[in-house]
């Protein structure tokens, strides 16, 4: 399989974590967003939406990280990224959706480029924008962690789940936008547990070939 991705992309980062947790190796294909390589015809032929990541399975090209991760969970069910009980699965999916639906989409590169070029936002304004939405999402995430008596070391229980796959890249992004993470101690505990695992270490932006 070929993974088209960018080292600093949060969606690429989450997919790398999921692949590593599943024990699946891929050929790394760098798509450099810094020089708008994703907007060129060569990558448009891979993904008409011109966004990373994309996963070429050899039979088809999968796009959109939530869809790809769901495919991985169905195709390679062990180790599971979702718990066995429906209510618990809904809880883990909700944690992931806080990041995937409500935080990341309005902080991603094309939104920030629009703020810069169409609305004249400087880097302080960009950081404030990102911090607002990251803060709102992390406040909710932290509250849900605090309210879960069975939480364990990770976002749910004592094994990494879909929620952690989404959370860790968003923490990386928060640091990049100079967000003070000190007010979320439970999130910090989860990050520490995740970063002790090779699957998360190998997925980190700073160790990718194009970093």
C-alpha positions in Angstrom: 0.0 0.0 0.0 1.0 3.6 -0.6 0.3 6.4 1.9 0.1 9.8 0.3 0.6 12.2 3.2 2.3 15.3 4.6 4.3 15.0 7.8 2.6 17.9 9.6 -0.9 17.2 8.5 -3.1 16.3 11.4 -5.2 13.9 9.3 -2.1 12.3 7.9 -0.7 11.9 11.5 -3.9 10.2 12.7 -3.9 7.8 9.9 -0.2 6.9 10.5 -1.1 6.2 14.1 -4.0 3.9 13.1 -1.8 2.1 10.6 0.9 1.6 13.2 -1.5 0.3 15.8 -2.8 -2.2 13.3 0.7 -3.2 12.4 0.4 -2.3 8.8 3.3 -0.9 6.9 3.0 1.3 3.8 5.2 3.0 1.3 5.5 6.7 2.3 4.7 9.1 -0.5 5.3 12.7 0.6 2.9 15.4 -0.7 4.5 18.7 0.3 1.7 21.2 1.2 4.3 23.9 1.8 4.8 24.2 -2.0 1.2 23.3 -2.8 2.1 19.9 -4.3 -1.4 18.7 -3.4 -2.8 21.2 -5.9 -0.9 19.9 -8.9 -2.3 17.6 -11.5 -0.2 14.6 -10.5 -1.8 14.5 -7.0 -5.3 15.5 -8.4 -5.1 12.3 -10.4 -4.7 10.4 -7.1 -7.3 12.3 -5.1 -9.7 14.6 -6.9 -10.3 16.5 -3.7 -6.6 17.3 -3.6 -6.3 16.7 0.2 -4.1 14.4 2.2 -4.1 11.7 3.2 -4.9 9.2 0.5 -4.2 5.4 0.8 -3.6 3.4 -2.3 -4.5 -0.2 -1.4 -3.4 -1.6 -4.7 -7.0 -2.1 -5.7 -8.4 1.4 -5.1 -7.5 4.8 -3.6 -9.2 5.6 -0.3 -9.6 9.2 0.8 -10.8 11.0 3.9 -9.1 9.9 7.1 -12.3 8.9 8.9 -13.4 6.6 6.1 -9.9 5.1 5.8 -9.7 4.4 9.5 -13.2 2.8 9.4 -12.0 0.7 6.5 -8.9 -0.4 8.5 -11.1 -1.3 11.5 -13.3 -3.4 9.3 -10.6 -5.0 7.2 -8.1 -5.5 10.1 -10.3 -5.8 13.3 -7.4 -6.7 15.6 -6.3 -4.9 17.6 -9.5 -3.1 17.8 -9.7 0.7 17.9 -13.3 0.6 19.2 -14.6 -1.1 22.3 -17.0 -4.0 22.0 -20.2 -2.5 23.6 -22.4 -0.1 21.5 -22.6 2.5 24.2 -18.8 2.5 24.7 -18.3 2.7 20.9 -20.5 5.7 20.8 -18.5 7.4 23.6 -15.2 6.8 21.8 -16.6 8.0 18.5 -17.9 11.1 20.2 -14.5 11.9 21.7 -12.9 11.4 18.2 -15.6 13.6 16.6 -14.8 16.5 19.0 -11.5 16.7 17.3 -12.4 15.4 13.8 -15.6 17.4 13.3 -15.4 20.4 15.6 -11.8 21.4 16.0 -9.6 20.2 13.2 -11.7 21.3 10.2 -11.7 25.0 11.1 -8.0 25.0 11.9 -6.6 23.2 8.9 -4.3 24.7 6.3 -6.8 25.8 3.7 -8.9 27.6 6.3 -5.8 29.4 7.7 -4.6 30.3 4.3 -8.0 31.9 3.6 -7.8 33.9 6.8 -4.3 35.0 5.9 -4.9 36.0 2.2 -8.5 37.0 2.1 -9.0 38.5 5.5 -5.4 39.8 6.3 -4.9 37.8 9.5 -1.4 37.9 10.9 0.2 35.0 12.8 -1.0 36.3 16.2 -4.6 36.3 14.9 -4.1 32.9 13.4 -2.9 31.5 16.7 -5.8 33.2 18.6 -8.3 31.7 16.1 -6.9 28.2 16.4 -6.6 28.5 20.2 -10.2 29.5 20.5 -11.5 26.3 18.8 -8.8 24.0 20.3 -9.6 25.3 23.7 -13.4 24.8 23.3 -12.8 21.2 22.1 -10.3 20.3 24.7 -12.5 21.7 27.5 -15.2 19.3 26.5 -12.8 16.4 26.0 -11.3 17.0 29.4 -14.7 17.1 31.0 -15.7 13.8 29.4 -12.4 12.2 30.6 -13.1 13.5 34.2 -16.7 12.1 34.1 -15.6 8.6 33.0 -14.9 6.4 36.1 -13.5 3.6 33.8 -11.1 5.7 31.8 -7.8 4.1 32.7 -4.6 5.4 31.1 -6.0 6.3 27.7 -9.0 8.2 26.5 -11.1 5.1 27.2 -9.9 2.2 29.2 -6.3 0.8 29.2 -5.7 0.5 25.5 -5.4 3.1 22.8 -8.6 3.7 20.8 -9.9 5.7 18.0 -10.2 8.7 20.4 -6.5 8.7 21.0 -5.8 8.4 17.3 -7.6 11.7 16.8 -6.4 13.4 20.0 -2.7 13.1 19.8 -2.3 14.9 16.4 -4.5 17.7 17.7 -2.2 18.1 20.7 0.7 18.4 18.3 -1.2 21.1 16.4 -2.1 22.9 19.6 1.6 23.3 20.5 2.3 24.6 17.0 -0.3 27.3 17.5 1.2 28.2 20.9 -1.8 26.9 23.0 -1.2 26.6 26.7 -2.0 23.0 27.4 -1.6 23.2 31.2 -5.3 23.5 31.9 -6.0 20.0 30.7 -4.2 17.6 33.0 -6.1 14.5 32.0 -5.4 15.1 28.4 -1.7 15.4 29.3 -1.9 12.0 31.1 -3.4 10.4 28.0 -0.7 12.0 25.8 2.0 10.6 28.1 0.5 7.1 27.9 0.2 7.3 24.1 3.7 8.6 23.6 5.2 5.7 25.4 4.0 3.4 22.6 6.0 2.8 19.5 3.0 3.2 17.2 2.6 6.8 18.3 6.3 7.5 18.3 6.8 6.3 14.8 3.8 8.4 13.6 5.1 11.7 15.0 5.6 14.5 12.5 9.2 15.1 13.4 10.4 11.6 12.4 8.8 11.4 9.0 11.0 11.4 5.9 9.8 14.8 4.7 10.0 16.5 8.0 
